[in-house]
Structure formats: structure tokens, C-alpha cells
Amino acid sequence: MALTVDCPDPSVMADFYAVLLGGEVTRQTADEAHVDAEGRLIIFRAVPDYRPPTWPSPEVPLHSHFEYVVEDPHAAAQQLLPLGAGPARHQDPDDPDLVVMLDPAGHPFCLIRSSAARRT
């Protein structure tokens, strides 16, 4: 099984997700890049005129998103900033165990504290 993700620059995305997932970039071309993260294959595909999701606004729909369980979501977010991630404008002020981020191509993803993930 593999997940394919549209983006403007496959190499940037592959490098970012290899670090986030503890995986490795196994293939890179101008049009796509592959990351193997412990047997989970993610393929990043270049798309002309790519537009990132505008979540929570429905202008450009959020088709899917990743949720990563981490020990400390705020510390994890800080580690991802130099790799091209950024905080999403929309955050849940009532949930300190959740940080919503955007990857280098603007895809939203969530960092969830491991203890909070076990409660749900």
C-alpha cells in the first residue's frame, strides 16, 4: 500500500517527511519522490499549478490529512519549522495536546500528544 500526495516540489516534501517519519528517501526525480518509513510508502508527485488546501475554509477542500502521535507536540513542531513546516492559522484553543501544522506544500497535519491519543 502507498499514499500519493500532490505537491509543487517532491524533493522538498520527501526530505521533510523522511525526517518527520524517521524514514528514508528511496527515489527522487523531478516529477516524484518516494519515502519509505518502516514499510509505509509515501509518493510525492509534482502537480502543475498546485494549490494547497484552504482548510478550514472549503475553497480548496482538505482531501485527507496526517495525524502524528508524538511525546510533545510543541517540541515536535519546533523541530519541523527549519524543514519548511509552519503553524496553521486554525488551532484548537481548548486542546493543548494538539498542534495543527502545515507541511512545506501547505498540507495540514496534526501533532497529537501520545498520552492524549491513548485517551481517544
ZAMARGU-4260 file (C-alpha; in steps of 0.2 Angstrom, whole numbers, plus 5000, padded with zeros to 4 digits):
<rodrens>
0) 5000/5000/5000 | 5006/5018/4996 | 4999/5035/4998 | 5002/5048/4984 | 5002/5066/4989
5) 5001/5080/4976 | 5013/5095/4979 | 5024/5108/4970 | 5041/5101/4974 | 5043/5082/4978
10) 5061/5083/4984 | 5057/5096/4997 | 5042/5086/5003 | 5051/5069/5003 | 5065/5077/5014
15) 5053/5084/5026 | 5043/5068/5028 | 5058/5057/5029 | 5063/5067/5044 | 5046/5068/5052
20) 5043/5049/5050 | 5060/5043/5053 | 5061/5036/5035 | 5072/5037/5020 | 5070/5045/5003
25) 5072/5030/4991 | 5069/5038/4974 | 5069/5056/4968 | 5066/5063/4951 | 5060/5080/4945
30) 5042/5073/4945 | 5041/5062/4960 | 5050/5057/4976 | 5047/5041/4987 | 5049/5040/5006
35) 5049/5023/5014 | 5045/5025/5033 | 5046/5007/5041 | 5037/4999/5026 | 5025/5014/5024
40) 5027/5021/5006 | 5023/5039/5003 | 5025/5045/4985 | 5026/5064/4982 | 5020/5069/4965
45) 5023/5086/4956 | 5007/5094/4950 | 5007/5110/4939 | 4998/5124/4947 | 4997/5116/4964
50) 4985/5124/4976 | 4986/5119/4994 | 4970/5116/5004 | 4962/5131/5012 | 4956/5121/5027
55) 4945/5126/5037 | 4938/5136/5023 | 4931/5125/5009 | 4938/5135/4995 | 4951/5121/4991
60) 4945/5105/5001 | 4955/5096/5013 | 4955/5078/5005 | 4965/5070/5019 | 4977/5074/5032
65) 4990/5065/5043 | 4989/5064/5062 | 5006/5060/5071 | 5007/5054/5089 | 5022/5062/5097
70) 5028/5064/5115 | 5027/5083/5115 | 5018/5091/5100 | 5025/5108/5104 | 5043/5102/5104
75) 5040/5092/5088 | 5033/5107/5079 | 5048/5117/5083 | 5059/5104/5076 | 5049/5104/5060
80) 5050/5123/5057 | 5068/5123/5050 | 5062/5109/5037 | 5048/5120/5030 | 5033/5117/5041
85) 5023/5131/5048 | 5009/5133/5061 | 4992/5133/5054 | 4981/5148/5057 | 4967/5137/5064
90) 4972/5130/5081 | 4960/5122/5094 | 4962/5134/5110 | 4954/5121/5120 | 4966/5107/5116
95) 4984/5109/5122 | 4988/5092/5117 | 4986/5096/5098 | 4996/5107/5087 | 4990/5109/5069
100) 5004/5112/5056 | 5006/5114/5038 | 5019/5105/5028 | 5031/5113/5015 | 5017/5112/5002
105) 5003/5118/5013 | 4995/5101/5018 | 4988/5102/5036 | 4993/5089/5048 | 4991/5087/5067
110) 5004/5083/5080 | 4995/5074/5095 | 5002/5071/5112 | 5005/5052/5114 | 4995/5052/5131
115) 4981/5061/5123 | 4980/5049/5109 | 4978/5035/5121 | 4963/5043/5129 | 4953/5044/5112
</rodrens>
